Amino acid sequence: MKKTIKIAHLYHDIMNLYGENGNVVALKTFIERQGVECEVVQFSLGDRLDFKSCDIYYMGAGSEESEYMVLSEMYDYAGDIEHAIEEGKTFLITGNAMEMFGTKIRLKNTRNVACLGIFEYNAVEENERLVSEVFYKCEDLPEDRGRDIIGFKNCHSNIMNNIYDRLFPFPDSIHYKNFYGMTFVGPVCIRNPYFTDYILKNLFEEKGWDYEIHDDSSEYVAYREFVKNFMRNGNLD
C-alpha cells in the first residue's frame, strides 16, 4: 500500500500575501523526498472545508480584509477545527492567520472582532506597524540542527495573554499538540528547513514511518550560510 500525506491548503488564493504558497511547496517537496506521495487540496471561499481526511492543514497571511472574510466563513467550522486539533491533526498557521484561532482581535477603535475561540489568547491592534526580519530560538530543535529561526514580520497587532507552550520565547507563537502557529509571514518552511523537518518528523513518527533528514540540499546550505554570516557573527545591519 502506497504511503500518502494529504495537505489541505486553506484559502490558498487570498491568504497568500507574502508568497506563503511556498510553504506548501516546501512541505510537499520534503515529504516526497521520503518516498511518500503528497496530495495538496486547495480550499477557498465557498468551499466545504474538511477537517477529517487531511493530515496537514496550512493557512498563511492575508490582508485584513481577506482575514475578516475568511474568519466570517470559518465560524461554522470552529467545532470541527477544535476537534481536529485535539485529535492530533497537524496544523501550520502563519502570519495574521494565527489571530483567528484566538478569542478576539481588539481594533484601534476599541471595537472587538470575535475569533474562533479555540485558544484563549487575543490580538491587539497597535498604532505602529512592525516591518522587520526577526530571529528567534526554537528550543525544541538542537543547537546545530535549526534552533536559530529566521523570520519576517509585517504586522500592526500583537498577540496577548498567550498562556500556551510556544515555539519561540515570545507570545507571537504557539505549540499545542500538533498545532504550530506563528506570526511570521512568507516562506518560513523554505527559510528554516530543519523546522520543516521537525514538523514532518513528528507526523511521520506518529504514523510509524521513518523520516530521514536530507541536509545536503540547497535550502539547508542557504540556511547554514545565513546563520553563520549574519546571525552568529552579528552582521545584521
C-alpha positions in Angstrom: 0.0 0.0 0.0 1.4 3.4 -1.0 2.2 5.9 1.7 0.4 9.2 1.1 0.3 12.5 3.0 -2.6 14.9 2.2 -2.2 18.6 2.7 -5.2 21.0 3.0 -4.2 24.5 1.8 -6.8 26.7 3.4 -7.8 29.8 1.4 -4.8 29.4 -0.8 -5.7 32.3 -3.1 -6.5 35.1 -0.6 -4.3 34.1 2.4 -1.1 34.2 0.4 0.0 37.8 0.9 3.8 37.1 1.0 4.2 34.0 -1.1 3.0 31.6 1.6 2.2 29.1 -1.2 5.9 28.4 -0.9 5.4 26.8 2.4 3.1 24.2 0.9 5.6 23.6 -1.9 8.3 23.1 0.7 6.2 20.6 2.7 5.3 18.7 -0.4 8.9 18.6 -1.5 10.2 17.4 1.9 7.5 14.7 2.0 8.3 13.4 -1.4 12.0 13.1 -0.5 10.9 10.5 1.9 9.5 8.4 -0.9 6.0 9.3 0.3 3.3 10.6 -2.1 1.8 14.0 -1.3 -1.5 15.3 -2.4 -2.4 19.0 -2.0 -6.1 20.0 -1.8 -6.9 23.7 -2.1 -9.8 25.3 -0.4 -11.2 28.8 -0.8 -14.2 30.9 0.0 -17.5 29.0 -0.6 -15.8 25.5 -0.5 -16.9 23.0 2.0 -14.0 22.6 4.4 -12.9 19.1 5.5 -11.1 18.7 8.8 -11.1 14.9 8.9 -9.5 13.5 5.8 -6.3 15.5 5.5 -3.0 15.1 7.5 -1.8 18.7 7.4 -3.7 21.9 7.4 -1.9 25.1 6.3 -3.0 28.7 6.2 -0.9 31.8 5.6 -1.1 35.6 5.9 -3.6 37.8 4.2 -4.8 41.4 4.1 -7.1 42.5 7.0 -10.0 42.4 4.5 -9.2 38.8 3.5 -8.7 37.8 7.1 -12.1 39.0 8.1 -13.7 37.4 5.0 -12.1 34.1 5.9 -13.0 34.4 9.6 -16.7 35.0 8.9 -16.8 31.7 7.0 -14.7 29.7 9.5 -17.0 30.4 12.4 -19.2 27.5 11.3 -16.2 25.2 11.5 -14.8 26.1 14.9 -16.0 22.9 16.5 -14.6 20.8 13.7 -11.3 22.6 13.9 -11.0 22.2 17.6 -11.8 18.5 17.4 -9.2 18.0 14.7 -6.6 19.7 16.8 -7.4 17.7 19.9 -7.3 14.5 17.8 -3.7 15.4 16.8 -4.1 16.6 13.3 -1.1 18.8 12.1 -1.8 22.5 11.7 0.7 25.0 10.5 -0.7 28.6 10.7 1.4 31.6 9.9 1.1 35.4 9.7 -2.1 37.0 10.9 -4.0 33.7 10.4 -2.8 32.9 13.9 -5.0 35.7 15.3 -8.2 33.9 14.0 -7.6 30.9 16.3 -7.7 33.1 19.5 -10.7 34.7 21.2 -10.8 38.2 19.7 -9.0 40.9 17.8 -9.2 44.3 19.5 -9.1 47.1 16.9 -7.6 50.5 17.4 -11.1 52.0 17.7 -11.6 49.6 20.7 -14.1 47.5 18.7 -13.6 43.8 19.2 -13.8 41.2 16.4 -14.8 37.8 17.7 -12.5 35.0 16.6 -12.8 31.2 16.6 -12.1 30.9 20.3 -10.1 27.7 20.1 -7.2 29.2 22.1 -7.5 31.9 24.9 -5.0 34.4 23.6 -6.2 37.6 21.8 -4.7 40.1 19.3 -4.5 43.8 19.9 -4.0 46.3 17.1 -1.3 48.9 17.6 -0.8 52.3 16.1 2.6 51.5 14.5 3.4 48.7 12.1 6.4 46.4 12.7 8.2 45.5 9.5 11.4 43.6 10.2 13.5 40.5 9.9 13.1 38.6 13.2 15.5 36.0 14.6 14.2 33.6 17.3 15.4 30.4 19.0 13.3 27.2 18.9 14.3 25.3 21.9 12.7 22.1 20.6 15.5 21.9 18.0 19.2 21.1 18.6 21.7 23.9 18.5 23.3 22.6 15.3 20.0 21.4 13.7 18.0 24.5 13.1 17.4 26.1 16.6 18.1 29.5 15.0 14.8 30.5 13.3 14.8 33.1 10.5 11.5 35.0 10.1 10.0 38.2 8.7 7.2 40.2 10.3 4.9 42.8 8.8 2.1 43.4 11.3 0.4 46.1 13.4 -1.0 43.8 16.1 0.4 41.8 19.0 -0.7 38.5 20.5 -1.6 39.0 24.1 -2.4 36.7 27.1 -0.8 33.6 25.4 -0.7 31.0 28.2 0.3 28.1 25.9 3.6 26.5 25.1 5.4 28.4 22.5 7.6 27.6 19.6 9.8 30.6 20.5 10.2 32.5 23.8 7.7 35.2 22.7 3.9 35.3 22.8 3.6 35.5 19.0 3.8 31.7 18.6 2.1 28.7 19.9 2.8 24.9 20.0 -0.2 22.9 21.2 -0.2 19.1 20.4 0.5 19.2 16.6 -0.7 22.8 16.2 2.1 25.1 15.2 1.3 28.8 15.0 3.5 31.9 14.4 3.1 35.4 13.1 6.0 35.2 10.6 5.0 35.8 7.0 6.4 34.5 3.8 8.1 31.1 3.1 9.0 30.1 6.6 9.4 26.4 5.7 11.9 27.2 3.0 14.0 29.6 5.1 14.0 27.1 8.0 14.4 23.6 6.6 15.2 22.0 9.9 12.0 23.4 11.4 10.1 21.9 8.5 11.8 18.5 9.2 10.8 18.9 12.8 7.1 19.2 12.0 7.1 16.4 9.4 9.2 14.0 11.5 6.7 14.3 14.3 3.9 13.4 11.8 5.8 10.5 10.3 6.7 9.1 13.7 3.0 9.1 14.7 2.3 7.1 11.6 5.1 4.7 12.4 7.1 5.8 9.3 10.8 6.5 9.2 12.0 10.1 8.4 15.5 10.9 7.1 16.8 14.4 7.0 18.5 15.3 3.7 20.5 18.3 4.8 22.9 18.4 1.8 20.3 20.1 -0.4 20.3 23.8 -1.4 17.9 25.1 1.2 20.0 23.7 4.1 23.2 25.1 2.6 21.5 28.5 2.3 20.2 28.3 5.8 23.5 27.4 7.4 25.3 30.2 5.4 22.8 32.8 6.6 23.1 31.7 10.2 26.9 31.7 10.0 27.3 35.0 8.2 24.5 37.1 9.8 23.1 35.6 13.0 26.2 34.1 14.6 28.6 36.9 13.6 26.2 39.7 14.4 26.2 41.1 10.9 22.5 42.0 10.9 22.7 45.7 9.8 
